[in-house]
Amino acid sequence: MGTLSAFADQLRSSLDIVEIISAYLPLKKRGKEHEVCCPFHHEKTASFKVSPAKQIFHCFGCHKGGDVIRFVQEFEHLDFRAAVMLLAERHGIAVPNLSGVPVSSEEEKRRMALYEVHQLAAEFFVEQVGRSAQATQYLEKRGITHDLVDAFGLGFAPERGNLFLAYARQRGYSDGLLREAGLVKDAGDGRGPYDAFRGRIIFPIADAVGRVVAFGGRVLDKESQPKYLNSPETPIYQKGRFLYAYHVAKNAIKERGFAIITEGYMDAIACHQYGFTNTVASLGTAFTDAMGRLLKRLCTKAVYLYDGDEAGQKAMFGGTQVLLAHDFQVRIVALPPEDDPDSLLRREGAGALAQRIEHALDHFDYFVEAAASRHDRTTVEGRIALLEYINELVGRTRHPVARHDYVRRLGEFLALPESVVRQSLFGKMPRMRETVAKAVSVGDKAEPLDRHETGLLRLLIENEKARDAARNQINPEWLFHPKAKLWYERVLAAEEDQLAPPRVLELADDESDAAFLRAILLAESEPLADFERLYPEIVAYLASRYYDHLARDLDKQIAEASEQGETLVADLVQKKIEINRIKTLLGEARYGKWYDLPLMSSASSAG
């Protein structure tokens, strides 16, 4: 039986990080590396770098990074084991029987416990559906078949008694964990905890690989309130990061090339029931950037199928902004104000909706027409209002072809010169310049990072000769940045097979340490060649800088000691002479005499 850690190493060596990330993001080749705008924070200039040679990624803006497994963990919001399993499944790599699952922290243990208790709850609710005539009748009335119940894992929470609480306690789950998961609540009157979901149809919410992370519960009648009750946010569930039915719909979305987006559970299920199996729902919340990234890995086209009321229109406007920022083609189905997808399908059938989707309006036409009904485009005020409204819609669009098209079409619609429209929609934005010093100095304000220190670290990682020489010739005190000094000592203490990226990152104590080294490794794409020239120059500079600091300190001490006696001054002056001699030798070392200079002994005598 192998270990998960060993299997993860096998994955890292057999998978190409560029190929994996390209399935999620539109990487662009820049020299020997690839770059794209970071998926983990909003930015307008790409600072997310991927190195095929080092098999690592790093964002110089938010400082996230790591290897191929870490990327999948971050992007898919998965723990280590789930990310490994997902990569193996997608790439047809057989998974051996594994032992030794690494649980790196209390936080990860907590997350694993939450996944387990949510799965337990999902199984409990499914069992209850068949035992409730009321729940069965409700689902049949809504036309939800047994196949749909199974596909979506629909369940039922009994009206009375704390049946789930007792069920979970019997299986060893603590009340504290159940509270954190939002599955039980406290009455607050001394009666203790009780089941949070009661008398409701239960809709499990799953992540991208089908693990249950939360629940939504709908009442069976029209009078009870609230109509929907949802799980709270937890370490494994933040509602803005998930799309309902994503794990069920993802294959159909890939096959059909576009996604249908609805607002709620019943709308999504109704669409699946009528054959529109490429449908997901935004869980009644605003369509977020994380949702856009989820869809981007499957397609670049989306059709909005929100309710026809004012709230639905407003939600589609905000969601379209998000999707345009991810270079989606977006179309809008205009539903009657009194309809939602579920009611329309039950009244008119699948054919009518298919026609509406086929003739869905381009998002630009849809919203321009809506705005023109409120603002008079024949007046200056009306044109300004329309420009502001459309700028809010398309201002985050990055693709130059799409931008040009918006400018042309809006210029024609408003009878304005394209130059005016272009400046109104896409005025020039300041260009950001990333630097390695900025990227790696976060949290280390004591000393700036010198490029010679970063050069030395790269040289030591890449070159065995440099490591052998450094052990006898370099004083660690010559490195002023605390993390540079820390990594210098780690690299020299490491075994040869620990230093090849991305494995060298495993030497880090925490994410801050790892981010520091990733930024250095990705600062330049080319390996540091010509050891015989670079090593003397880099180290002579660092040593000279160190002795310059000593010399300045001695100058201060000499000035202060001049009033205390000639003997003390003479001793300090002698030290200053010795330091100047060493500095002269260091200068010569840059030009071919490096190996004649015993730097460590010199440093000791001068210290």
C-alpha positions in Angstrom: 0.0 0.0 0.0 1.5 3.3 -1.0 1.2 6.7 0.7 -0.8 9.7 -0.6 2.4 11.8 -0.4 4.3 9.4 -2.7 1.4 9.3 -5.1 1.3 13.1 -5.1 5.0 13.2 -6.0 4.2 10.9 -8.9 1.5 13.3 -10.1 3.8 16.3 -9.9 6.4 14.6 -12.0 4.0 13.2 -14.6 1.8 16.3 -15.1 2.7 19.6 -16.8 1.6 22.6 -14.8 1.2 24.7 -17.9 -1.2 22.2 -19.4 -3.2 21.9 -16.2 -3.6 25.6 -15.6 -4.3 26.3 -19.3 -7.5 24.2 -18.8 -8.6 26.8 -16.3 -7.1 30.1 -17.5 -6.1 31.6 -20.9 -2.3 31.5 -20.3 -0.2 33.6 -22.7 3.5 32.7 -23.3 6.0 35.4 -22.4 9.5 34.2 -23.1 10.0 30.9 -21.4 7.2 31.5 -18.9 3.4 32.0 -19.1 1.2 34.7 -17.6 -2.4 35.7 -17.1 -4.4 37.9 -14.8 -4.6 36.3 -11.4 -7.8 34.2 -10.7 -7.4 34.8 -7.0 -7.7 38.6 -6.9 -9.0 41.3 -9.2 -6.3 42.9 -11.3 -6.0 44.6 -14.7 -2.4 43.8 -15.5 -1.2 40.2 -15.5 1.0 39.3 -12.5 0.2 35.6 -12.3 3.3 33.7 -13.7 3.7 30.0 -14.5 7.0 28.4 -15.1 7.2 25.1 -17.1 10.8 24.7 -16.2 10.3 25.0 -12.4 6.7 23.6 -12.5 5.4 26.3 -10.1 3.1 29.3 -10.3 3.2 32.5 -8.4 1.2 35.7 -8.3 3.3 38.8 -7.7 0.2 40.7 -6.6 -1.6 38.5 -4.0 1.4 36.1 -3.5 -0.5 32.9 -3.9 1.5 30.1 -5.5 2.9 26.6 -5.4 2.8 23.5 -7.5 0.2 21.9 -9.7 -1.6 20.3 -6.7 -1.7 23.6 -4.8 -3.2 25.3 -7.8 -6.1 22.8 -8.0 -6.6 23.1 -4.2 -6.9 26.9 -4.4 -8.9 27.1 -7.6 -11.3 24.2 -6.8 -11.4 25.0 -3.0 -10.4 21.4 -2.3 -8.3 19.8 0.4 -5.0 18.1 -0.5 -6.4 14.6 -0.9 -9.4 15.7 -3.0 -7.1 17.7 -5.3 -4.8 14.7 -5.9 -7.8 12.5 -6.6 -9.3 15.0 -9.0 -6.1 15.4 -11.0 -5.6 11.6 -11.2 -9.2 11.1 -12.4 -9.0 13.8 -15.1 -5.8 12.5 -16.5 -6.5 8.8 -16.4 -3.9 8.0 -13.8 -4.8 4.9 -11.7 -5.0 5.5 -8.0 -3.3 2.9 -5.8 -4.5 1.9 -2.4 -3.3 4.8 -0.3 -2.4 5.2 3.4 -0.8 8.0 5.4 -3.2 10.8 4.4 -1.3 14.0 5.4 -3.4 16.3 7.6 -1.3 19.3 7.9 -3.2 21.4 10.3 -6.1 21.6 12.7 -7.9 23.7 10.1 -7.7 20.9 7.6 -8.9 18.3 10.2 -11.9 20.6 10.8 -12.6 20.9 7.1 -12.5 17.1 6.7 -15.0 16.7 9.6 -17.4 19.2 8.0 -17.3 17.2 4.7 -18.1 14.0 6.6 -21.0 15.4 8.6 -22.5 17.0 5.5 -22.4 13.7 3.7 -24.0 12.0 6.7 -26.8 14.6 6.7 -27.3 14.2 2.9 -27.8 10.5 3.4 -30.2 11.0 6.3 -32.4 13.5 4.3 -32.5 11.1 1.3 -33.7 8.3 3.6 -36.5 10.5 4.8 -38.0 11.3 1.4 -39.3 7.8 0.9 -40.8 7.8 4.4 -42.9 11.0 3.9 -46.1 10.9 1.9 -46.2 14.7 2.1 -42.7 15.1 0.6 -43.4 12.5 -2.1 -46.7 14.2 -3.1 -45.0 17.6 -3.3 -42.2 16.4 -5.6 -44.7 14.5 -7.8 -46.9 17.7 -8.0 -43.8 19.6 -9.2 -43.2 16.9 -11.8 -39.8 15.9 -10.3 -39.2 12.3 -11.2 -37.3 9.6 -9.2 -34.4 10.0 -11.6 -34.1 13.7 -10.8 -34.4 13.1 -7.1 -31.5 10.7 -7.3 -29.4 12.9 -9.6 -29.7 15.9 -7.3 -29.8 14.0 -4.0 -33.0 15.6 -3.0 -34.1 14.9 0.6 -36.6 15.8 3.3 -36.3 17.1 6.8 -39.0 15.8 9.1 -41.3 18.3 10.8 -41.1 17.1 14.3 -38.5 15.7 16.6 -34.8 16.1 16.5 -34.3 13.0 14.4 -31.1 14.1 12.7 -29.5 15.3 15.9 -30.1 11.9 17.4 -28.9 10.2 14.2 -25.6 12.2 14.2 -25.0 11.8 17.9 -25.3 8.0 17.6 -22.5 8.1 15.0 -20.2 10.0 17.3 -20.5 13.6 15.9 -20.4 16.3 18.5 -23.0 19.0 19.0 -20.3 21.6 18.4 -19.5 20.3 14.9 -23.2 20.1 14.1 -23.7 23.7 15.1 -20.8 24.9 13.0 -22.2 23.1 10.0 -25.6 24.8 10.6 -27.3 21.5 10.9 -28.5 22.1 14.5 -29.3 25.3 16.4 -29.7 26.2 20.0 -33.2 27.1 21.3 -31.8 29.7 23.7 -34.3 28.8 26.4 -32.4 26.0 28.1 -33.9 23.2 25.9 -30.6 22.6 24.1 -30.0 22.0 20.4 -32.6 21.1 17.8 -32.6 20.2 14.1 -32.1 23.4 12.0 -34.0 22.0 9.0 -37.6 20.9 9.7 -40.6 20.2 7.4 -38.6 21.1 4.2 -37.5 19.6 0.9 -33.7 19.5 1.1 -31.5 20.6 -1.8 -27.9 19.5 -1.2 -25.3 22.0 -2.5 -22.1 20.3 -3.8 -18.7 21.4 -4.8 -17.1 20.8 -8.3 -16.3 17.1 -7.5 -19.7 16.4 -6.0 -19.0 16.6 -2.2 -21.9 18.1 -0.2 -20.9 21.3 1.4 -24.3 22.9 2.4 -28.0 22.6 2.1 -31.0 24.6 1.1 -34.5 23.8 2.5 -37.8 24.8 0.9 -41.2 24.7 2.8 -44.0 22.5 1.4 -46.7 25.2 1.6 -47.1 28.8 0.6 -47.8 30.2 4.0 -44.7 29.1 6.1 -41.8 31.5 6.3 -39.1 31.8 5.4 -39.8 30.1 2.1 -36.1 29.0 1.8 -33.7 28.3 4.6 -30.0 28.0 3.7 -26.9 26.7 5.5 -24.6 29.3 7.0 -21.2 29.9 5.6 -18.5 27.6 7.0 -14.8 26.8 6.3 -16.0 24.6 3.3 -18.9 26.8 2.1 -19.0 30.4 1.0 -22.1 30.8 -1.1 -20.5 33.2 -3.6 -18.1 30.4 -4.6 -20.5 27.7 -5.7 -23.0 27.2 -8.5 -26.0 24.9 -7.8 -26.0 21.8 -10.0 -22.5 22.5 -11.3 -21.3 18.9 -10.7 -24.4 17.5 -12.4 -24.3 19.9 -15.4 -20.6 20.2 -16.1 -20.4 17.5 -18.8 -23.4 18.8 -20.6 -22.0 22.3 -20.5 -18.7 21.1 -22.1 -20.6 19.2 -24.8 -23.0 21.9 -25.7 -20.5 24.7 -25.4 -22.6 27.0 -23.2 -24.2 27.3 -19.8 -27.7 28.3 -18.9 -27.8 30.3 -15.7 -30.9 30.5 -13.5 -31.5 32.0 -10.0 -32.7 29.1 -7.8 -32.8 25.4 -7.1 -36.3 24.7 -8.6 -35.5 26.6 -11.8 -32.3 24.7 -12.4 -34.0 21.3 -11.7 -37.0 22.2 -13.9 -34.6 23.0 -16.8 -32.8 19.6 -16.3 -36.2 17.9 -16.1 -37.1 19.3 -19.6 -33.7 18.3 -21.1 -31.7 21.5 -20.6 -29.0 19.6 -18.6 -26.4 22.4 -19.1 -28.1 24.5 -16.5 -26.7 25.8 -13.2 -28.1 28.2 -10.6 -26.5 31.1 -8.7 -28.3 30.2 -5.5 -30.3 33.4 -5.3 -27.2 35.5 -4.7 -25.3 38.0 -6.8 -23.3 36.3 -9.6 -19.7 36.5 -8.3 -16.2 36.5 -9.8 -15.6 33.1 -8.3 -18.7 31.8 -10.2 -17.4 33.2 -13.4 -14.1 31.4 -12.9 -16.0 28.1 -12.3 -17.8 28.4 -15.6 -14.7 29.6 -17.5 -13.2 26.2 -17.1 -16.1 24.6 -19.0 -17.2 27.2 -21.6 -17.0 30.8 -22.7 -20.7 31.3 -23.6 -23.6 31.8 -21.2 -27.4 32.4 -21.5 -29.1 34.1 -18.6 -32.5 32.8 -17.7 -33.4 34.8 -14.7 -36.9 35.9 -13.5 -38.6 38.6 -15.5 -39.2 40.9 -12.5 -37.1 43.9 -11.6 -34.9 42.0 -9.2 -34.1 39.5 -11.9 -33.1 42.2 -14.4 -30.8 43.9 -11.9 -29.2 40.6 -11.0 -28.6 39.8 -14.7 -27.0 43.2 -15.2 -24.5 42.6 -12.4 -23.8 39.0 -13.5 -23.2 40.1 -17.1 -20.5 42.5 -15.8 -18.7 39.6 -14.1 -18.9 37.3 -17.2 -17.7 40.0 -19.6 -14.6 40.5 -17.3 -13.9 36.8 -18.0 -14.3 37.2 -21.8 -17.7 35.4 -22.0 -20.2 35.8 -24.8 -23.4 36.6 -22.9 -27.0 36.4 -24.2 -30.2 37.2 -22.3 -33.6 35.4 -22.5 -36.3 37.9 -21.9 -39.0 36.2 -19.7 -42.4 37.8 -19.1 -42.4 39.8 -15.8 -44.8 37.3 -14.2 -42.7 34.2 -15.1 -39.7 32.3 -13.9 -38.2 29.4 -15.9 -40.1 26.7 -13.9 -43.5 28.3 -14.5 -42.7 29.0 -18.2 -41.6 25.4 -18.8 -44.7 23.9 -17.1 -47.0 26.2 -19.0 -45.4 26.2 -22.5 -43.0 23.2 -22.5 -39.5 22.6 -23.6 -40.0 23.7 -27.3 -41.0 27.2 -26.3 -38.0 27.7 -24.1 -35.6 26.2 -26.7 -37.0 28.9 -29.2 -36.4 31.6 -26.6 -32.8 30.4 -26.0 -32.1 30.2 -29.8 -33.3 33.8 -30.3 -31.8 35.2 -27.0 -30.6 38.8 -27.3 -27.0 39.7 -27.3 -26.3 41.3 -23.8 -25.3 44.6 -25.4 -28.5 44.9 -27.4 -30.7 43.8 -24.5 -29.3 46.3 -22.0 -29.0 49.2 -24.4 -32.6 48.8 -25.4 -33.6 48.7 -21.7 -31.6 51.9 -21.0 -33.0 53.7 -24.1 -36.5 53.2 -22.7 -35.5 55.3 -19.7 -33.2 57.9 -21.2 -33.7 60.1 -24.2 -30.7 59.6 -26.5 -31.6 62.8 -28.5 -30.5 64.9 -25.6 -27.0 65.5 -24.1 -28.2 64.4 -20.7 -29.7 61.2 -22.1 -26.6 60.3 -24.0 -24.4 60.9 -20.9 -26.7 58.7 -18.8 -26.6 56.0 -21.5 -22.8 56.1 -21.7 -22.5 55.9 -17.9 -24.9 52.9 -17.8 -23.1 51.0 -20.5 -19.7 51.8 -19.1 -20.8 50.2 -15.8 -21.8 47.1 -17.9 -18.8 46.6 -20.2 -16.1 48.7 -18.5 -14.3 45.6 -17.2 -14.1 43.9 -20.6 -10.5 43.2 -21.5 -10.6 41.7 -25.0 -9.6 44.4 -27.6 -12.0 43.0 -30.3 -14.9 43.1 -27.9 -14.0 46.7 -26.8 -13.8 47.8 -30.4 -17.2 46.3 -31.2 -18.8 48.1 -28.2 -17.4 51.4 -29.2 -18.6 51.0 -32.8 -22.1 49.9 -31.9 -22.6 52.5 -29.2 -21.2 55.2 -31.4 -23.8 54.4 -34.1 -26.6 54.1 -31.5 -25.9 57.5 -29.9 -24.6 59.2 -33.1 -21.3 60.1 -31.4 -17.7 59.9 -32.7 -16.0 56.6 -31.7 -13.2 58.5 -30.1 -15.6 60.0 -27.6 -17.3 56.7 -26.9 -13.9 55.0 -26.5 -12.7 57.5 -24.0 -15.9 57.2 -22.0 -15.9 53.5 -21.9 -12.3 52.5 -21.8 -10.2 55.5 -20.6 -6.5 54.8 -20.1 -5.7 53.1 -16.8 -2.3 53.4 -15.0 0.0 50.5 -15.8 1.2 48.5 -12.9 4.9 47.5 -12.7 5.7 44.5 -10.6 9.1 44.1 -8.9 10.6 41.1 -7.1 11.5 43.4 -4.1 7.8 44.4 -3.7 6.6 40.8 -4.0 8.9 39.3 -1.5 9.2 42.1 1.1 5.6 41.8 2.3 5.7 41.2 6.0 9.5 41.9 6.1 9.8 45.7 6.3 13.1 45.6 8.3 15.4 45.3 5.3 15.0 45.8 1.5 15.8 42.8 -0.6 18.9 43.3 -2.8 19.1 41.6 -6.2 22.5 40.1 -5.3 20.9 38.3 -2.4 18.2 36.9 -4.7 20.9 36.0 -7.3 22.9 34.1 -4.7 19.9 32.1 -3.6 19.0 31.2 -7.2 22.6 30.3 -7.9 22.8 28.0 -4.8 19.6 26.2 -5.7 20.6 25.7 -9.4 24.4 25.0 -9.0 26.1 22.4 -6.9 29.5 24.0 -7.4 28.1 27.2 -5.9 26.8 25.4 -2.8 30.2 23.6 -2.3 32.1 26.9 -2.5 29.6 28.9 -0.3 29.9 26.5 2.7 33.5 27.6 3.2 33.6 31.1 1.8 30.3 32.9 2.7 29.4 34.4 6.1 25.6 34.2 6.5 25.8 37.7 8.1 26.5 39.1 4.7 22.8 38.6 3.8 20.8 41.4 5.4 17.3 40.3 4.6 16.1 37.9 7.3 14.3 35.6 4.9 17.2 35.6 2.4 19.5 34.5 5.3 17.0 31.9 6.4 16.7 30.4 2.9 20.5 30.5 2.5 20.9 28.3 5.5 18.1 26.0 4.4 19.5 25.5 1.0 23.0 24.6 2.2 21.6 22.2 4.7 19.3 20.4 2.2 19.9 17.2 0.3 20.5 17.4 -3.4 17.1 15.9 -4.3 15.3 18.4 -2.2 16.4 21.4 -4.2 14.8 20.9 -7.6 11.6 23.1 -8.0 8.9 22.6 -7.0 10.1 20.3 -4.2 12.4 23.0 -2.8 9.3 24.9 -1.7 8.6 22.1 0.8 11.5 23.4 2.9 9.4 26.4 3.8 8.0 26.8 7.3 4.9 28.6 6.1 3.2 30.2 3.1 5.1 33.5 3.7 8.4 31.7 3.3 7.2 29.8 0.3 5.9 33.0 -1.4 9.3 34.7 -0.8 11.2 31.9 -2.6 8.6 31.5 -5.4 9.0 35.2 -6.3 12.8 34.8 -6.5 12.5 31.6 -8.6 10.1 33.3 -11.1 11.8 36.7 -11.2 13.8 35.5 -14.3 13.0 32.7 -16.6 16.6 31.9 -17.6 18.8 29.8 -15.3 21.9 31.5 -14.0 24.7 30.3 -16.2 28.5 31.1 -16.0 29.1 30.1 -12.4 32.8 31.0 -12.7 31.9 34.7 -13.4 28.7 35.2 -11.4 29.6 33.6 -8.2 32.7 35.8 -7.5 30.9 39.0 -8.5 27.7 38.3 -6.4 29.6 37.2 -3.3 32.3 39.9 -3.5 29.5 42.5 -3.6 27.7 41.1 -0.6 30.9 40.9 1.4 31.9 44.4 0.4 28.5 45.7 1.5 28.9 43.9 4.8 32.4 45.4 5.4 31.1 48.9 4.4 28.6 48.6 7.2 31.3 47.6 9.6 33.5 50.5 8.5 30.7 53.0 9.0 30.1 51.6 12.5 33.8 51.9 13.3 33.9 55.5 12.1 31.1 56.3 14.6 33.0 54.4 17.4 36.3 56.2 16.6 34.5 59.6 16.8 33.0 58.7 20.1 36.2 57.2 21.5 38.4 60.1 20.6 37.4 61.8 23.9 38.1 58.6 26.0 41.8 57.9 25.2 44.3 57.2 22.5 44.6 53.5 23.2 41.0 52.8 22.4 41.1 54.9 19.3 44.3 53.1 18.1 42.6 49.7 18.4 39.6 50.9 16.5 41.7 52.4 13.7 43.7 49.1 13.4 40.4 47.3 12.9 39.4 49.9 10.2 42.7 49.3 8.4 42.1 45.6 8.4 38.6 46.1 7.0 40.0 48.3 4.2 42.5 45.6 3.4 39.8 43.0 3.1 37.7 45.3 0.9 40.7 45.7 -1.4 41.1 42.0 -1.7 37.4 41.7 -2.4 37.6 44.1 -5.2 40.4 42.1 -6.7 38.4 38.9 -6.2 36.0 40.1 -8.8 38.6 39.9 -11.4 40.0 36.4 -11.2 41.6 36.0 -7.8 38.6 34.8 -5.9 39.9 31.4 -4.9 43.0 32.9 -3.3 40.8 34.8 -0.7 40.0 32.9 2.5 36.8 34.9 3.2 35.5 33.2 6.3 38.8 33.5 8.1 39.1 37.2 7.1 35.6 37.8 8.3 36.4 36.2 11.6 39.6 38.3 12.2 37.8 41.5 11.3 34.7 40.9 13.3 
